[in-house]
Amino acid sequence: MPQLPDAKADIEVFKAAVRDYQDRVMKPFGSAIGKILRSPDNPRGSPDLVIERAGQDTLGVSTSLVKPFTGRVIFAEDMAGQRFTFYAPQVWTRQRRILMPTASILGTHLCNAFEVARMNDMIAAGLLEVTEPRVVPWNGLPEAHQAMWDNRHSGATYVVNHALPEMGLRSRDALLEAWAAGESAPPDP
């Protein structure tokens, strides 16, 4: 991946640099790979899986090449002390996965209510580990958003406390039970 311009400084210059990289590097490379891997059930020729080497930084290319929604990039080597670059929307909006020996990056751009409900079920069942959110009061929302924009936030996610009856709730059912048991009630729609 090239060093991209600062998106905060000039978003249009950033967008142009991403388009240029896609047009000059990824589209020709992807087309060449596609010609080799193309088949009746895979007309674009996108690989299902790319095995990456920890000693090189080609993650940006690999995450752009693997199939959307089902594609995986796997590292099987020690990655300690390494730094890797990739364009995050290639992972999150296309729900690709990067699997590493000690961590995973999972694309989570949910497309519809069914996918959101399924994700919530997986969290409730303990199949997905979610970092504990930092709960902020309603009047702290502007500062929380600014901290995220400036990349100086303390939590991985934020939840605005406008109707949360208690901390530690892990499911929709637990939330409804807490509302029923306490003074708090869900806000009117």
N, C-alpha and C positions, 0 to 999 in steps of 0.2 A: 504494500500500500504506500502511496506517496504521502508525504507530510501534507495534510489538508489544512487550508486556511482556517482561522478562528471563525466559527459560525456566529459567535456573539458579535464580533467586530463588523462583519459584513456577510449577511446570510446569502445574498445573491452571488457573491464571489465563491462562497463555499459550495453552493448548489452547482455552479458552473464547473468547479473543480471535480466534483463527484461525477457529473455527467461526462466530462472529458475523460476521466479515468475509465468509466464504464465503456464509453465509445471507442477509445484508443486501445485499451488493454483487455477488458473482460469480454466484450462482445466478440472480437476476433478469436480470442483464446477459447471461449466457450463454443464458438462455431466449429473450430478445429477439433475439439474434443467430441462434440456432438456428432460429427461425421463418422467418427470411429465407433461410438457407443450407440448410435441410433438403431432402433428396432421398432417393429409394429406396435408394441405396447409402451414404447418410450421414444416418441417421435422427435423430441428435442435432444435426446442422447445425454441427458443429465445423469451423472452417476448417483447411485443410492448411497454410496459410502466412499469417503476418502480417508486413507490412513496417513496421518501427518507425522513428520519427524520433528522432534523437539529442538534440534540444532539449527533450524532455519525458520524464518518468519514468512511463511506462505499461507497463513491462516486466512488472510483477506481473499486470496484467490480461491482457496478450497471452499470457504463458506458461500462464495458466489456461484460455484459450480454445482454443488450437490442439489438434488431435487428439492423443490419447495415442499413443505409439510412433512416429508418423510426422510429427507436427507440428513446424514450424520457425518461429522468429522471426528475422527478418533485419534487421540494421542495415547501411545502405550509406553512412552519413555519418561524418564525423570525430567520434569520441566522446571526444577528449582533454579532460581536466578535468571530465568528467561523472561523476555517481554515479547508479547505477540500483538499484532495489530489486525483489526478487521473493521469493516463498516457495519455497525450494529444493526441497522435496518435490514441488512441481508439475512440476519439471523432472526430477529424478532418478528418482522412482518411476514416472513415466509415460514415461520415456525420450524426452523432448522435446529439441529442440536450439535453442540460441541462437547464431546465426552473426553475427560482427562483422568489421569490416575487418582487425583485427589479432589477434583471438582467437576462440575458440569455447567455449561451455559445452555439454557433451554429457551428457545424462542417462544414467547408467550403472547403474541398478538392475537387476542381472541376475536373471532369473527362474528359470533352470534350468541344468543342467550343459551343455547344448548351447550356450547363450549365453556361458557362461564359456569354454568351449573355443574358440568362434569368436573371442571377444575376444583370447584368448591367441594364436591364429593370426595375428590382425591385428597384434598387437604384435610378434610374431616376424618378420612380413613387413615391418615398418617402416611400416605404414599408420596406426598410432596412436602418438603420441609420449607416452611416460610419463615423468613426472619421476622422477629418481633417488631411490630410497627412502633413508631414513636407517636403517641397520642398528643395532639395539641388542641387547645381550646379554640373555639370559633374565631376569637379576636387574634389568635396567633397564626392564623392561616396565611396572611400575606408574608410574614417573615419566614414561615416554613417553605413556601413556594420560592421565595428569593434565595433561601439557603440551598435549595435543590438546584436552582438555575446557576448559582455561583459555585456549585460543587463543594460546599462546606457544610452539608447537612450531616447530622450525627446518626440518623437512622437510614435503613435501606428503603423504607416506605413510611408514609405518614398517613394517619387516620385523623380526620377532624371529628372531635367529640361534640356532636350536636344532638345525639339521641342514644349514646352508649350508656347503658345503666350501670355497667361494671366492667372492670378490666379482666382479661384472661378468657373471654368467650371464644370458643373455637369452631362454632357452627351456627347456622341459621336457627336451628332448634334451640340451642342454648341462649341465643339472643332473645327469641320469642318467650322462652321460659323466664328469663330475667326481667323482661318487660312486664310479664304477667304477675310476677311475684313482687315487684317493686312499685314505687311511686311513678317511675318514668313510664312513658308511653311513647309509642312510635309517633313521629310527627305526622300531622295531617298532610295528605298528598296535595 
